[in-house]
Amino acid sequence: MRDKTVIEEEIKRVLNKIRPYLNSEGGDLEYVSFDKGVVHVKMLGACVGCGALDYTLKDGIEALLVETVPEVIEVVNDGDAINDFNG
């Protein structure tokens, strides 16, 4: 297995390629962490509360990361836990 730092750098490179597409719709994302194959991000701006967020996250961001970075198996939005907690 590759060094976690190398994996995280590759994840961040991919996320930075995606960022302009999110920005063009008023959204953004923040890399939070990578642990046991799971990339944690926080969706920002127009992405928060967007009806297409699940598609963007799973069919876009996750699909690209899983295809590009072999160690990635899933991407989750850490903002979900915060929103669920706050009701």
Buried (B, 14 or more C-beta within 10 A) or exposed (E): EEEEEEBBEBBEEBBEEBEEEBEEEEBBBEBBEBEEEEBBBBBBEBBBEBEEBEEBBBEBBBEBBBEEBEBBEEBBBBBBEEEEEEE
